[in-house]
Amino acid sequence: MSVQTQTTSFKAECWQAIHDLLTDTLKIALYTGDATLDQSTTVYTTTDEITGDGYTAGGLVLTNVTLGTDGFTVYVDFDDPTWAGALTARYALIYNSSKADRSVAVLDFGADKTSVVAFTIQLPANTATSALLRSSN
């Protein structure tokens, strides 16, 4: 994974107590290289979402969401999402489908990634220094 960013709206909404990552339904959707996703993305969109065998619009539900703490850092982990089938994607969007499809984070794989049998996003280790979603003071 080349670039990852929590969206600016997600950071603000955390301070507003909009998201509850342990009880809300978080999803991850895949996008083509034509997508314009970045830290300013505010909600899930179908624009430039991929299509293909084994992929359903809206993506997958992220499972086994856990929170961890280490000193002054809080971090979030999930199981690695996997889609069956031959797929190609450049970006992914994590979003909260329980809260009006509000964005959480954007992943940029750095280039198109193609699968033949299964498309898996291998998430970083669940630690305070490498977890996909983390915050410290």
Steps between C-alpha positions, in 0.01 A plus 500: 500500500660828395291780652237501771319793650217544743256744349477847649126465551553175697747668734254783569209258541694301761512816714124534446443139619333405171687172448506196730743269325413206725125501431460675162529308173824591324539406134777513242441565130744473208557758226668536162797724428257766373358560848574827677523388861711683756485653849217730388269208409195523728272209400489172312434543129433259214692724258794299363428206732627177341279229355572136444430143600504465875458873564175661615452878496560638847780256572535279806421537868820521705497228764651450844549871570718546807644800682840500661696747708870549560606796710330802345406327173166340414482274195242294312535164327278280279535170316660527156215545248491247214289486185479180292564545130721679252495870588708812434501799736718803573320648804285394793267700721413402855168649601235479772180363348322545836555874486379613156799341320744752651863450398765372740817444299634482145757244386712556189676182386749707297404327174229271369500168686352198325393165640438176314324295769448729801564868573623544859605822670766405749465754779803611702578354842264593782742717697519861613763576236360318198123443529295635212295731725682654796506822695736636762537827685 
